Amino acid sequence: MPNAYSAAVSAWLSKFETALAKSDTQAAAALFADKCYWRDLVSFTWNIMTLEGRPAIEAMLKETLATVKPSSWKIEREATATDGVVEGWFTFETAVARGRGILRLKDGKCWTLLTTMVELKGYEERKGPKRIMGAEHGVAKNRKNWLQLKQEEEARLGVTEQPYCLIVGGGQGGNAGARASQDATPREQWIFQGQNNVLRPRAHRPRS
């Protein structure tokens, strides 16, 4: 059985989802407290934005609901409460993505809401059994090792295959972008750092 805090979070999410499904932005905004904040990371606004107050939240929803089409708002784990503030994690979906968020309630109304995009539908991260394997075990005649396959791929790129995107700069931001190569994005990414130095999102390995 969910605790009272989880029930409160689930009830709020259900009301919020109903209002959004009806495109009733006024009813959705009314679920927020007088002093409230919504921090969105890409999922609704395709930007990093903080909305303050009901009017700003309602205006954003009017602009985005038709294309975002949010749905499937579900509590993710047991909610907790500290100093009268109920906090719960949840998941949701949009027309093109899946997301996670945190809801904080004061007296049954939303004080702060965080929504973040986790993955694009159709381009989910290849992890677990779907991850690209760095080694293949077992016996196979004429099988090429990791280094040979890597060299063949590098020989194709820029000649018969073109990179999907070019990232200039191999610092923190650039290398974060390279992580997209682990997702089901089409083709390849190149990162350029410094002069005549190409960094790619794979480590160099000795022949084995």
C-alpha positions as CSV (number, residue, x, y, z in Angstrom):
1,M,0.0,0.0,0.0
2,P,1.4,3.5,-0.9
3,N,1.9,5.8,2.0
4,A,-0.1,9.0,2.4
5,Y,2.7,11.1,0.8
6,S,2.8,8.8,-2.3
7,A,-1.0,9.0,-2.5
8,A,-0.8,12.8,-2.5
9,V,1.8,12.9,-5.2
10,S,-0.2,10.4,-7.3
11,A,-3.4,12.4,-6.9
12,W,-1.7,15.6,-8.0
13,L,-0.1,13.9,-11.0
14,S,-3.5,12.4,-12.0
15,K,-5.2,15.8,-11.9
16,F,-2.3,17.4,-13.8
17,E,-2.4,14.8,-16.5
18,T,-6.2,15.2,-16.8
19,A,-5.9,19.0,-17.2
20,L,-3.1,18.6,-19.8
21,A,-5.0,16.0,-21.8
22,K,-7.9,18.4,-22.1
23,S,-5.5,21.3,-23.0
24,D,-7.0,23.1,-19.9
25,T,-4.0,25.3,-19.1
26,Q,-5.9,27.3,-16.6
27,A,-6.8,24.2,-14.6
28,A,-3.3,22.9,-14.8
29,A,-1.9,26.2,-13.6
30,A,-4.4,26.2,-10.7
31,L,-2.7,23.1,-9.3
32,F,0.3,25.2,-8.5
33,A,0.8,27.3,-5.3
34,D,0.7,31.1,-5.4
35,K,4.5,31.0,-5.2
36,C,5.7,28.3,-7.5
37,Y,8.5,27.3,-9.8
38,W,8.8,24.9,-12.8
39,R,12.3,24.0,-14.0
40,D,12.2,22.4,-17.4
41,L,15.2,20.7,-19.0
42,V,14.3,20.3,-22.7
43,S,11.2,18.1,-22.2
44,F,8.6,20.8,-22.7
45,T,10.5,23.8,-24.0
46,W,13.4,22.2,-25.8
47,N,15.5,24.6,-23.7
48,I,16.6,25.0,-20.1
49,M,14.1,27.2,-18.4
50,T,12.8,28.2,-15.0
51,L,9.2,29.4,-14.9
52,E,8.0,31.4,-11.9
53,G,4.4,31.8,-11.0
54,R,1.1,30.6,-12.4
55,P,0.9,33.1,-15.3
56,A,4.3,32.0,-16.7
57,I,3.4,28.4,-16.4
58,E,0.1,28.8,-18.1
59,A,1.7,30.8,-20.9
60,M,4.3,28.1,-21.5
61,L,1.7,25.3,-21.6
62,K,-0.4,27.3,-24.1
63,E,2.6,27.5,-26.4
64,T,3.8,23.9,-26.0
65,L,0.9,21.4,-25.3
66,A,-0.2,20.9,-28.9
67,T,3.2,19.6,-29.9
68,V,4.6,18.1,-26.7
69,K,1.5,16.0,-25.9
70,P,2.5,14.9,-22.4
71,S,1.1,11.7,-20.9
72,S,1.7,8.8,-18.6
73,W,2.5,10.7,-15.4
74,K,3.4,8.1,-12.8
75,I,5.0,8.2,-9.4
76,E,8.3,6.3,-9.5
77,R,9.0,5.5,-5.9
78,E,7.6,6.1,-2.4
79,A,7.3,9.8,-1.7
80,T,8.7,11.5,1.4
81,A,8.0,14.6,3.5
82,T,10.3,17.1,5.3
83,D,9.1,20.1,7.1
84,G,5.6,19.9,5.6
85,V,6.9,19.6,2.0
86,V,6.0,16.4,0.2
87,E,8.5,15.2,-2.4
88,G,8.1,12.5,-5.0
89,W,9.8,11.3,-8.1
90,F,7.8,10.5,-11.2
91,T,8.1,9.5,-14.9
92,F,6.2,10.8,-17.9
93,E,6.2,10.8,-21.7
94,T,5.8,13.3,-24.5
95,A,5.1,12.8,-28.2
96,V,8.9,12.2,-28.9
97,A,10.6,11.5,-25.5
98,R,10.5,9.9,-22.1
99,G,11.3,11.9,-19.0
100,R,11.7,12.0,-15.2
101,G,10.9,14.6,-12.7
102,I,10.5,15.7,-9.1
103,L,7.4,17.2,-7.6
104,R,7.3,19.1,-4.3
105,L,3.9,19.8,-2.7
106,K,2.9,22.3,-0.1
107,D,-0.6,22.0,1.3
108,G,-1.6,19.9,-1.7
109,K,-0.4,22.3,-4.3
110,C,2.8,22.3,-6.4
111,W,5.6,24.4,-5.0
112,T,8.4,23.2,-7.3
113,L,8.3,21.0,-10.4
114,L,11.3,19.6,-12.3
115,T,10.8,17.9,-15.7
116,T,13.8,16.5,-17.6
117,M,14.1,14.7,-20.9
118,V,15.8,11.3,-20.4
119,E,15.7,9.8,-23.9
120,L,14.2,10.3,-27.4
121,K,11.8,7.6,-28.5
122,G,13.4,5.5,-31.2
123,Y,16.8,6.7,-30.2
124,E,17.1,5.0,-26.8
125,E,20.5,4.5,-25.3
126,R,22.1,1.2,-26.2
127,K,22.9,-0.3,-22.8
128,G,22.8,-3.7,-21.1
129,P,22.3,-6.4,-23.7
130,K,21.8,-3.8,-26.5
131,R,25.2,-2.1,-25.8
132,I,27.9,-2.4,-28.5
133,M,30.2,-5.2,-27.4
134,G,33.9,-4.4,-27.3
135,A,34.8,-8.1,-27.5
136,E,33.2,-11.2,-28.9
137,H,34.0,-14.4,-27.1
138,G,34.1,-17.8,-28.7
139,V,35.6,-19.2,-31.9
140,A,34.7,-17.8,-35.4
141,K,36.8,-18.4,-38.5
142,N,38.3,-15.2,-40.0
143,R,36.8,-13.0,-37.3
144,K,38.3,-9.5,-37.1
145,N,39.3,-8.1,-33.8
146,W,38.2,-4.8,-32.3
147,L,41.2,-2.8,-33.6
148,Q,40.7,-4.1,-37.2
149,L,37.0,-3.2,-37.2
150,K,37.8,0.2,-35.7
151,Q,40.4,0.9,-38.5
152,E,38.0,-0.2,-41.2
153,E,35.3,2.1,-39.8
154,E,37.8,5.0,-39.6
155,A,38.8,4.4,-43.2
156,R,35.1,4.6,-44.3
157,L,34.3,7.8,-42.4
158,G,34.5,10.9,-44.6
159,V,34.9,8.7,-47.7
160,T,31.9,6.4,-48.1
161,E,30.2,7.4,-44.9
162,Q,29.8,10.9,-43.5
163,P,29.5,11.8,-39.8
164,Y,26.0,12.7,-38.5
165,C,27.4,15.7,-36.7
166,L,30.6,17.6,-36.1
167,I,31.5,18.7,-32.5
168,V,34.2,21.4,-32.2
169,G,35.9,21.2,-28.9
170,G,36.8,18.1,-26.9
171,G,36.2,19.6,-23.4
172,Q,33.5,18.7,-21.0
173,G,30.6,19.8,-23.3
174,G,32.1,18.2,-26.4
175,N,32.7,14.9,-24.8
176,A,29.2,14.9,-23.3
177,G,28.0,15.2,-26.9
178,A,30.1,12.3,-27.9
179,R,28.1,10.1,-25.6
180,A,25.4,10.2,-28.2
181,S,27.4,7.6,-30.1
182,Q,26.1,5.1,-27.5
183,D,22.5,6.0,-28.5
184,A,20.7,4.7,-31.5
185,T,21.5,7.9,-33.4
186,P,22.2,7.6,-37.2
187,R,25.8,7.3,-38.3
188,E,28.8,8.7,-36.4
189,Q,30.0,11.8,-34.5
190,W,33.4,13.4,-34.9
191,I,35.0,15.6,-32.2
192,F,37.8,18.0,-33.2
193,Q,40.1,19.3,-30.5
194,G,43.1,21.5,-31.1
195,Q,44.9,21.5,-34.4
196,N,44.8,18.5,-36.6
197,N,43.8,16.3,-33.7
198,V,40.6,14.3,-34.0
199,L,39.1,12.8,-30.9
200,R,36.5,10.1,-31.2
201,P,34.3,8.6,-28.5
202,R,36.2,5.4,-28.3
203,A,39.4,4.5,-26.4
204,H,42.5,3.2,-28.1
205,R,43.1,-0.5,-27.4
206,P,46.1,-2.7,-28.2
207,R,45.6,-5.5,-30.7
208,S,44.5,-8.7,-28.9
